[in-house]
Amino acid sequence: MFNLQEKVFVDLMLYFGRRGRENIHELKITDFAATTDADGRVYIYMSSDELTKNHQQDENTSDGRMYASDG
C-alpha cells in the first residue's frame, strides 16, 4: 500500500519527471504554480525551466500539467 510520500513521488515522476529521478531532489514548492485552462479547469505546472542534457536551448519542449480531480 502506498503512503502519501510515495504517491506524491509517483505523481511528480509521471507529470514532471522528464529526466527521471535526476532533477526531482532539487524541486521546491516555488518551482510550481497553479492556473486554469481555457475550459476553466485548474492545473499545476512547473514555473521554473530545467535544462535537459541534450536540448539545453530547445524552445519546443512540452510542459507537463497535473490537473485537479473532482472529489
C-alpha positions, -999 to +999 in steps of 0.1 A: +000+000+000+013+035-009+019+061+017+014+098+009+051+104+003+053+076-023+021+087-040+034+123-043+067+110-057+049+089-083+028+118-094+058+141-097+076+115-118+046+109-140+038+145-147+071+164-144+099+138-144+112+143-179+147+133-168+138+105-144+150+110-109+178+133-119+162+166-110+135+155-086+156+161-055+162+197-064+125+207-067+110+232-043+074+244-038+083+276-056+090+256-088+053+250-092+023+273-099-014+268-104-037+283-131-067+275-151-070+264-187-095+277-214-122+253-201-118+266-165-101+235-151-074+241-125-039+226-131-004+227-117+026+233-139+063+239-134+070+276-133+108+272-135+126+258-165+151+229-162+179+223-186+180+190-203+211+171-211+207+170-249+184+200-256+197+229-234+184+256-258+153+237-271+123+261-274+099+233-283+096+215-250+062+203-238+051+214-204+036+188-180+002+196-165-013+180-134-050+187-134-071+188-102-095+160-098-131+164-087-139+149-053 
